[in-house]
Amino acid sequence: MNGIILVRTDKIGDLILSTPAIATVRKSFPAAHITMICSSYNRIVMERNTDVDEIVDAPDDVRPEVFGAGFKGRAELAIALAPLTRDLSIAGGTRARIRVGYTYERRYLARLMLRRYVNLLMTSEADPYLNERDPRRKVRHEVDQLLDLVALAGARERVERLRLDITDEDRAAIAFVPANPIVFHLAKRWFQHGSSLDSTLQLIRDLHRFDLPIVVTYAPDCERHVAEIAETRAADVVLGGLAFHRWAAVFERARVIVTVDTGATHVASAAGRPVVVAFEHRYFELNAQEWAPYKVPSVLVRKPASDDPRLLEQFRAEILGGVEALLRA
């Protein structure tokens, strides 16, 4: 195998979950030149990753198939690592001899249409509707689905470790953070759909019962709530605006991480730290299987169906119970 093109242009967390598949491709085809096509948003995950030889950003102002056509003749194999039309179109546009992608079980029309882009198509069993009807229905973790996807392309030297390249320089930059804290990652989902700002502030206060420092990190879309958290003095340290790998280094320093279902879940897994994750009430049965923390101790909690005070109190108690269980493990 000479040239290989891998495509994933969506979320940071999803690209982290792709790193074992990317490492599997590298290990299976060590002499190949591997080009990773990302977005300007998620490329930070790959910028230090030596499993690829080249990173290219997919532009927003060029049709994906046309952009992919710029790679004609450069690769024998192209793999779309996300079931997105954009990524599949880019892979298809390369006209590589082997073009691989996947879609979901009940997307019957898409399965027919995608044949124009790929000549090897995997079907994922992940389906919100079917999992809500039958909570016992088993769904492979996304990491395992992606490993099966690249195996379909001939990459069978399986690597299962998530990869984030945190350096000693990153660790030194956040050395002021207290050792072994509980890290609470603040994201928008803490304030909607079965959670609220007041309940979240109470949860952060309640975490002090474990006699550990509380460090809050936050996503940019939560910046307007940070002043309220600082005013309550619920956290010992509040951190925002960190460079990506320094944020990951804060997670690496934690005893336990608490987060809602965001990319922070997968940063925690890549950093090898125990994590409590609050998943959305809707589609919990699917999401808690497909996007659970990968190969780290974890507790998964379902958000309430509403922000009824009694339900919120129970929700907080379940998270605190999860933290306690992980600290005792």
N, C-alpha and C positions, 0 to 999 in steps of 0.2 A: 504494500500500500504506500503510495507516494503522498500526494497532498490530501489532507483531510480538513473539512470545514465543519465547525460546530456552531450552532446558532441558538442563542437564548437572549431575548431582548426585554424580558418582563421585569419581575421584582427582584430585589437584592436577596431576600430569603430564598426564593426559588432557585436562584443561581448558586447559592451556597449548597442547596440540596443536590445540585447537579455536579458538584466537585468530585464525588466518588466516580460518577460515570466518565467525567473528563479524565480523571487519573487512570481509569480502566482503559480508555482509548489510548492514552500515552503508553501504558505498560504493555498493551497488546500490540502496538505498532510503534516501537521505540525509534525507528528511523524516519518516520513520517514527519513532514512539516505540517503542524496543526495550527490552523487559523481559527480564532474564536471571534465570532461576530456577536457583539453585545449592544447595549444602548449606552448613551452617555451617562445615564443614571446608574445602571447596575455594574458598569465595568470596574468599579472600585474593588469588587470581589476578586477579580482576576489579575489586577495590575502587578501583583507580586508572585503570581502562580507560574512556576516553571514547567507545568504540564502542557502549556501551550507556547508556541513560538512567536505568535503575533496576535494582537488584539485590534479589531477594527470596529468602530462605532457605526451602527446602521443609522443613516440620516432619516429624519422625519419627513423631509420634503421630496423624497424620491420613492416611487412605487417599489415595494419590496422585491417583486419579481425582476424589475429592471436593475435594481441594486445587485441582486444575486447574479444577474447575467454578467456583471463585471468580473466575476470569478470563473467564467467559463474557461476550461482548459487547465485550471490550477489545482483541481482536486479529482480524485477517483471516488471519494466518499463524502457525502454531506449529510449531517444529522441535525434535524430540528429537535431541540431538547424540551420544547414546550408545545402543547397542542394548540398553538395560536396560528391563525391564518397568516399573520405577518411572517412568523418564523418559518412556517412551511413554505410560504411563497419564496422567501429568500433561498431556502435550500433547493427548491425546485428550479429557481432561476439559474443556479450554478450549472445545471445539466450534468452534474457528476454522474458517473456510471451507476453508482449505488446511492440512492437518496432515501433516507429513512425518516419516519416521523410517527406520531401517534395521535389518536383522537379518542373520544369517549364512546362507550358502548351504544348509547341510544341516539347518537348523532348520525342517523342512517344516511341522510342526504350528504352530510359532510364527508362520510366515508367514501361515497361515490365521487364527489368533487375533488377530494384530495389526491386521487389517483393521477391528476394532471401534474401534481407537484412531486410526489414520492412514488417509488416503485416497491418499497417495503413499508407496510403500514401495520403498526401494532394497535390493538384495541385495549383501552383501559377499562377495568370494571368499575371505576369510580363513578358514582351517579347519585346525586343528592336525593332524587325522588325515590329510587329503589332502596337506598339505605334508610330513609325515613319510614318506608313501608315495612322493612325487615331489618331491625337493629342488629340481628345476628349475622347479617351479610358481611363477609370478609373483603377488605380492600387492602391491597399492598401499599406499604409506605411509598411515597413518591420517590425516595432514593432507590428502592428496590424496583419500582417500575422503570426508572431510567437505566438502571443496570441491565434489566432485561431488554430495554430498547437498544442499547449499544451492543449487547450480545447478538441481537438480530442482525446487526451490521458486521458481525465477526469479531467484536472486541470481547474476549472471554477471560482475560487475565484480571479477574474481579478484584477491585479495591473498594473497601466499604467505609473508609474514614473520611469524614468531612474535613475540608481544608480551609483554614484561614491563616495567613502568614503573619502572625503577631511577632514583632521583634523585641529585643531587649531595649531598643530605643523607645518603642511604644510603652513598654512597662515602666521605664524610667520616667517618662513624661507624666504618668498618672500615679507615681509613687506616693504622692500626698494623700491619696485615697486611703482611708483606714483599712487595715488588713481584715480579711474574712468578714466582710459586711453582708447583710441582706441587700441585694440590689433590686430596686423596684423600678421597672421601666414603664414610664408614663407614655401612653399612646391614646389616640382619639377614641378608641373603642372602650376605654374606661368610663367615658362620659355619655354613652348612648346604648340603646337596645339592652336594657336590663342591668344597667349600671349608672352611676351618677357621680358628679364631682364630690358632693358631700360624703357619699358612701366611700369613695376612693380615699378621701382625706382621712376618714375614720379608720380605714384599713391600714393606711401608713402609720397612723398613731398606734394602732393595735399591735403592729409588728415589733414595737419596743418591748413587748413582754418577753422576748427571747434574749434580751440583754446583749444584743449585737448592734454595731453601728448600722444605720439605715442610710443607704446611698440611693438617691433618685436620679435616674437619667431620663431624658425626655426627647421626644421627636419634635421637629420644628413646628408641627401643627398643634402642639400643646403649649407653645410658649406663653400664650395669654393666661394660662392657668398657673404658671410657675410662681408668680408673685404671691398668690394665695397659699401655695404650699410653703413658700419661704416664710410667710407671715405666721403660719401656724407653728413653725419650728418643729414640724413633725419629722423632718429628715435631718440627719447630721450633715450631709453634703448633698447639694443639688447641682447636677452637671448637665450642660447642654452645649451644643455647638462643637462637640468633639470630632476630630478627624475619625474616620470609620475604624481604623485599626486600633486607635487609642480607646475608643468606645468598647471595642472587643476586649482590649486589655483590662478594662474595668470589670467586665463580665468574668474574665479569667480569674480575677482576684476574689470573686464572691464565694461565700459559703453556699448561698442559695439565691436564685434569681426568681422574681415574680413578674409575670408579664401577661398581657392579653395576647391573642393569636396574631402576631405580626412577625416581621423578619427577625425581631429580637429573640424569638423562640429558637431560631436556627443559628443565630450568632451564639446563643448560650450553649447549644449542642456542640457547635464547632469548637467552642472554648472548653468543652468537657465538664461543664458545671451542672449540678442538679437544678431543676427548674419546675416551678408551678406555673401552669398555663391556664388562663381562663378563655375557653372557647365560646363562640357565639351559641346561643340557645338553638337557633335554626341550623339544621344540618350538622348538629354535633356528632352524630354517629359516623358520618363520613369524615368530617374534618379531623376528628380526634384519632382516626386511623391513618389517614393519608398524610397529615401534616403534624403529627405528634413530634415531640423532641426525639432526636435520633441517637440511640445508643448511649443515653445518659439517664441517671435516675430522675424520675419525673412523676408529678401528680397532675392529672387533668381534671379541671372543674368546668361544669356547664353553667354559663351565665343564666340568670333567671329570665323567665318569659316577659317580665315587666319590672318596673322599678318600685313595686310595692315594698314598703319599709320592712315588712317581715321577711320577704324573699331576699332583700338586700342583706339583712342581718344573717340569714342562713348562708348566703353566698360568701360573706366575709368569713364566717366560721369555717366553711369548707376550705377556703384558701389558707387560713391560719392552721388548720389541721394538716393540710398538705405540707406547709413549711415545717411544722413540728416533726412530721414523719420523716422528711428528708434530712433534717438536722440530727435525728436519732439514728438514721441508717448507718 
